[in-house]
Amino acid sequence: MSTSMRGPARCDFPHDRGQTDSDMALEKSLKQFGIMQGMAPIMERLYQQVDKVAGTEATVLLVGESGTGKEVIANAIHHASARSEQAFVAVNCGAIPPHLIEAALFGHEKGSFTGAVRQHIGYFEHASGGTLFLDEITEMPVDMQVKLLRVLESGSFLRVGGDEEVKVDVRLIAATNRDLDTAVKQGNLREDLMYRLAVFPIRIPPLRERGNDIESLANYFLAELNEKDHANKIFSRGSLDVIRSYSWPGNVRELKNVIHRAYILATDTLNIEDCISDLSTKKPTVHEGYLNFFVGTPLADAQKEIILATLKHYSGNKRLTAEALGISLKTLYNRLKEY
C-alpha cells in the first residue's frame, strides 16, 4: 500500500534540559524548530498552553491556518510529555485515499482484501505508548470518524478482516485548518467527535498576527541559510518593508519558502519583492471567514471576489449565497455567468 502521508517520525529534541525552570526548557525545545521562533505576546500565551497540557494525557485539538506550524506544536507537546521517549507518529488524513484509511490507521489481516498478502500494522499500533498526530482531521470520511470516536472511548479496535480486539495506549493530537463550527455545520466533522477531540483546544495564530516576529523569523531563516552555505547574504533595503507589509496567507511556510527562493537568486543581496508577484501581493485573501482587500482594489474586482468567496463559503449553494449578499438569485446567476 503506497500513500503520500507523513509516516512515523522521531524528532531530536534535547532530553537533558539542564534547567530547573520548565518554561525556559519548553521555550528552548520549541525554538529547536525555527518555525516557532518569536516572542510576541500571542506566542507567549501559546507556549504557556503547550506547557500546561504537555504533562497531561488530555487529547488536544490544534486549530490554525495552513503553514502555521500545527505539526511543530504537536511535536513540542509530545516531547515535553512523559511519552517523549516513545514514538511520535504523524499522519495527514487528507493524503490517504478514503478506501485505505481504515487499514492505514488500524491495520489489516492477511487475506482481508485483494492485495493483502500479509498482516499490516496500522498507525495506532505504531504509536502505542507514544503520540499519534492526525493532521487535517476534517478530511477524514465521516464513517471513519465514528470508528475513531469508538477507539478514543475504548482504547481498542479491530484490524480490517480481524476478529480479535487490539488494545493500544495512544495519546491523540488532532489538527485542522477549518473553523470548527463551520466544519460541523457542513458535515466535515462530527459534533460528538469534535467535543471528544477538543478536551484542550489550542488556536495557533497566523503569521500576520505575530507583529515583530515576522521580521525576526525572516532574519532567522536567512541566518540558517547563510550558516549552511558559509555565506553572508543580506536583505535589500526594501525587502524588510515588503516582509512587514505582506499578509503572508501561506504563513510561516510561505515566508520560509520565499526567503529560500530569494536566497538562491541573490548574489549578495536578497530582493524579496522579486519573489512575490504583483498578483499575489494584491490578490484578496480569505482568513477564517474574513476577506481582506488591498487598498486600491478595483470595485469590480472586489465585487467578484466577494461573490466567489461567499459562494465557496456556502459550499456552492447559490440560494444561500444570494440571500447572504442581499441580491436576487437571477442577479447572482448573471454575475457568475460573467465570471
C-alpha positions in Angstrom: 0.0 0.0 0.0 1.6 3.3 -1.1 0.2 6.6 0.1 1.7 10.1 0.3 1.1 10.5 4.0 3.6 11.6 6.6 4.8 8.4 8.3 6.4 7.7 11.7 8.8 10.4 12.7 11.2 10.8 15.7 12.5 14.2 16.4 15.7 15.1 18.1 14.6 17.2 21.0 17.2 17.6 23.8 16.1 15.5 26.8 18.8 16.7 29.1 17.4 20.2 29.6 19.8 21.2 32.4 17.3 23.8 33.8 15.0 23.9 36.7 12.6 26.3 35.1 10.2 24.2 33.0 9.0 27.2 31.0 12.6 28.0 29.9 13.1 24.4 29.0 10.0 24.2 26.9 10.8 27.5 25.2 14.2 26.1 24.3 12.6 22.9 22.9 10.2 24.9 20.8 13.0 27.0 19.4 14.8 23.9 18.2 12.2 24.3 15.4 12.8 27.6 13.7 9.2 27.9 12.7 8.2 28.6 16.3 10.8 31.4 16.8 9.2 34.5 18.2 8.4 36.2 21.5 5.2 38.1 20.6 2.6 38.1 23.4 0.3 35.9 21.4 3.1 33.3 21.1 3.9 33.5 24.8 0.3 32.5 25.5 0.7 29.6 23.1 3.9 28.4 24.8 2.1 28.6 28.2 -0.8 26.5 26.8 1.6 23.9 25.4 3.5 23.8 28.7 0.2 23.2 30.7 -1.2 20.5 28.5 2.1 18.6 27.7 2.3 17.0 31.2 -1.3 15.6 31.0 -2.8 12.8 28.9 -5.5 15.1 27.6 -6.5 14.9 23.9 -5.5 18.1 22.1 -7.1 19.7 19.1 -5.0 22.2 17.2 -6.8 24.8 15.1 -4.8 27.0 12.7 -4.4 28.0 9.1 -2.1 26.0 6.8 1.5 26.8 7.3 1.2 28.0 10.9 3.1 25.0 12.4 0.5 22.6 13.7 2.8 19.6 13.5 5.5 21.5 15.2 3.2 22.3 18.1 2.1 18.6 18.2 5.8 17.6 18.3 6.5 20.0 21.1 3.7 18.7 23.2 4.9 15.1 22.7 8.5 15.8 23.6 7.5 17.8 26.7 5.4 14.9 27.9 6.1 11.7 29.7 5.8 9.9 26.4 8.8 11.7 24.9 10.9 8.5 24.7 8.2 6.7 22.7 7.1 7.2 19.1 5.6 10.3 17.6 3.6 9.3 14.5 2.2 12.0 12.2 -0.4 11.2 9.6 -2.1 13.5 7.1 -5.7 12.3 6.9 -6.3 14.2 3.7 -3.4 12.3 1.9 -4.9 8.8 2.5 -7.4 7.5 -0.1 -10.8 7.1 1.7 -10.9 3.3 0.9 -7.5 2.8 2.5 -7.7 5.0 5.6 -9.2 2.3 7.9 -6.4 -0.2 7.1 -3.8 2.6 7.3 -4.9 3.6 10.8 -5.9 0.2 12.3 -4.0 -2.3 10.1 -5.4 -5.4 8.4 -5.0 -9.1 8.5 -3.6 -11.3 5.7 -6.2 -12.0 3.1 -8.7 -9.4 4.4 -8.9 -7.9 0.9 -7.4 -8.3 -2.6 -3.7 -7.5 -2.3 -3.5 -8.1 1.5 -0.7 -10.7 1.2 0.4 -10.3 4.8 -0.6 -8.8 8.1 -0.2 -5.0 8.3 0.3 -3.0 11.5 -1.5 0.4 11.4 -0.6 3.8 12.7 -2.4 3.3 16.0 -0.3 0.3 16.9 2.9 2.0 15.7 2.1 4.9 18.1 1.1 2.8 21.1 2.9 4.1 24.1 3.5 7.4 22.3 1.6 10.1 20.5 -0.5 9.9 17.3 -0.9 13.2 15.4 -3.8 13.2 13.0 -3.5 16.3 10.8 -6.4 17.6 8.8 -8.9 15.6 10.8 -11.8 17.2 8.9 -10.7 15.4 5.7 -11.3 12.0 7.3 -14.5 10.4 6.0 -17.5 10.7 8.4 -17.9 6.9 8.7 -14.3 6.7 9.8 -14.9 9.4 12.3 -17.4 7.2 14.0 -14.8 4.4 14.3 -12.2 6.8 15.6 -14.6 8.0 18.3 -15.0 4.4 19.4 -11.3 3.9 19.6 -10.9 7.0 21.7 -13.6 5.9 24.1 -12.5 2.2 24.4 -8.8 2.2 23.6 -9.2 -0.8 21.3 -10.1 -1.7 17.7 -10.3 -4.5 15.2 -7.8 -4.7 12.3 -9.6 -4.9 9.0 -10.5 -8.6 8.5 -9.7 -9.4 12.1 -11.9 -10.7 14.9 -9.6 -10.0 17.9 -9.6 -6.6 19.6 -6.2 -4.8 19.7 -5.6 -2.7 22.8 -3.4 0.4 22.4 -2.2 3.2 24.7 -2.1 6.3 22.5 -2.1 10.0 23.3 -4.0 11.6 20.4 -3.4 15.1 19.0 -5.6 16.2 16.1 -5.4 19.3 13.9 -7.5 21.2 11.3 -7.2 24.4 9.3 -11.0 24.7 9.2 -13.3 26.7 11.5 -14.8 24.1 13.9 -18.4 25.3 13.9 -18.4 25.6 10.1 -16.8 22.1 9.7 -19.6 20.7 11.9 -22.4 22.6 10.1 -21.0 21.5 6.7 -20.8 17.8 7.7 -17.0 17.6 7.6 -16.7 16.9 11.3 -19.0 15.0 13.6 -20.0 17.1 16.6 -19.5 14.3 19.1 -16.0 13.7 17.8 -15.2 17.5 17.9 -16.1 17.5 21.6 -14.1 14.4 22.3 -11.0 15.8 20.5 -11.3 19.3 21.9 -10.6 18.4 25.5 -7.9 21.0 25.2 -8.2 23.1 22.1 -5.3 25.3 21.0 -5.5 28.1 18.4 -2.3 28.7 16.5 -2.1 32.3 15.4 -1.4 33.1 11.7 1.8 34.9 10.9 0.1 38.2 10.3 -1.0 38.4 14.0 2.5 38.0 15.3 3.8 41.5 14.9 7.6 41.9 15.0 8.0 38.1 15.0 7.7 38.2 11.2 10.9 40.1 10.8 12.6 38.0 13.4 11.6 34.8 11.6 12.9 36.2 8.3 16.3 37.0 9.8 16.3 33.6 11.4 15.7 31.8 8.2 18.3 33.9 6.4 20.8 33.2 9.1 20.2 29.4 8.8 20.8 29.5 5.0 24.0 31.7 5.5 25.3 29.3 8.1 24.7 26.3 5.9 26.4 27.7 2.9 29.1 29.7 4.8 27.7 32.9 3.2 26.9 36.4 4.3 23.9 37.4 2.2 21.7 40.3 3.5 18.2 41.6 2.7 17.9 44.6 0.4 16.7 47.9 1.9 13.1 47.3 0.6 12.9 43.7 1.4 12.2 44.1 5.1 9.4 46.6 4.2 7.8 44.0 2.0 8.2 41.3 4.7 6.4 43.6 7.2 3.6 44.7 4.9 2.7 41.5 3.1 -0.2 39.5 4.6 1.6 36.1 4.2 -1.5 33.9 3.5 0.7 30.9 3.5 2.0 31.8 6.9 5.5 30.7 8.2 5.8 28.0 5.5 5.3 30.7 2.8 7.8 33.1 4.4 10.4 30.4 4.7 10.0 29.3 1.0 10.0 32.9 -0.3 13.3 33.7 1.6 14.8 30.5 0.3 13.9 31.4 -3.3 15.3 34.9 -2.9 18.4 33.5 -1.3 19.0 31.2 -4.3 18.6 34.1 -6.7 20.7 36.5 -4.8 24.4 37.1 -5.3 24.9 39.2 -2.2 21.6 40.9 -1.5 18.1 39.3 -1.3 15.3 41.1 -3.1 12.1 39.7 -1.6 9.9 41.9 -3.7 11.2 40.0 -6.8 9.9 36.7 -5.4 6.3 37.8 -4.6 4.5 38.6 -7.8 2.3 41.7 -8.1 -0.7 39.3 -8.4 0.0 37.6 -5.1 0.6 40.9 -3.2 -2.7 42.4 -4.5 -4.9 39.4 -4.6 -7.6 39.4 -1.8 -7.1 36.7 0.8 -9.7 34.8 2.9 -8.8 34.0 6.5 -11.3 32.4 9.0 -14.4 33.8 7.2 -12.9 37.3 6.6 -12.0 38.6 3.1 -9.0 41.0 3.1 -8.5 43.5 0.3 -5.6 45.8 -0.5 -6.4 49.5 -0.7 -6.9 50.4 -4.4 -8.6 47.2 -5.4 -10.9 48.0 -8.4 -14.6 47.9 -7.3 -15.5 45.3 -10.0 -12.7 43.0 -8.8 -13.7 43.4 -5.2 -17.4 42.6 -6.0 -16.2 39.5 -7.9 -14.1 38.3 -5.1 -16.9 38.8 -2.5 -19.4 36.8 -4.6 -17.0 34.0 -5.3 -15.8 33.8 -1.7 -19.4 33.8 -0.4 -20.3 31.0 -2.8 -17.4 29.0 -1.6 -18.3 29.6 2.0 -21.8 28.2 1.4 -20.3 25.2 -0.5 -21.7 26.2 -3.9 -25.3 26.8 -2.6 -26.5 29.7 -4.8 -29.7 30.4 -2.9 -27.9 30.8 0.4 -25.2 32.9 -1.4 -27.8 35.3 -2.9 -29.6 35.7 0.4 -26.3 36.4 2.2 -25.3 39.0 -0.4 -28.7 40.6 -0.5 -29.2 40.1 -4.2 -31.7 38.1 -6.3 -30.8 34.6 -7.4 -31.1 35.8 -11.0 -28.6 38.6 -10.4 -26.2 36.0 -8.9 -26.5 33.7 -11.9 -25.9 36.7 -14.2 -22.7 37.6 -12.3 -21.4 34.0 -12.3 -22.1 33.8 -16.0 -19.9 36.9 -16.5 -17.1 35.5 -14.4 
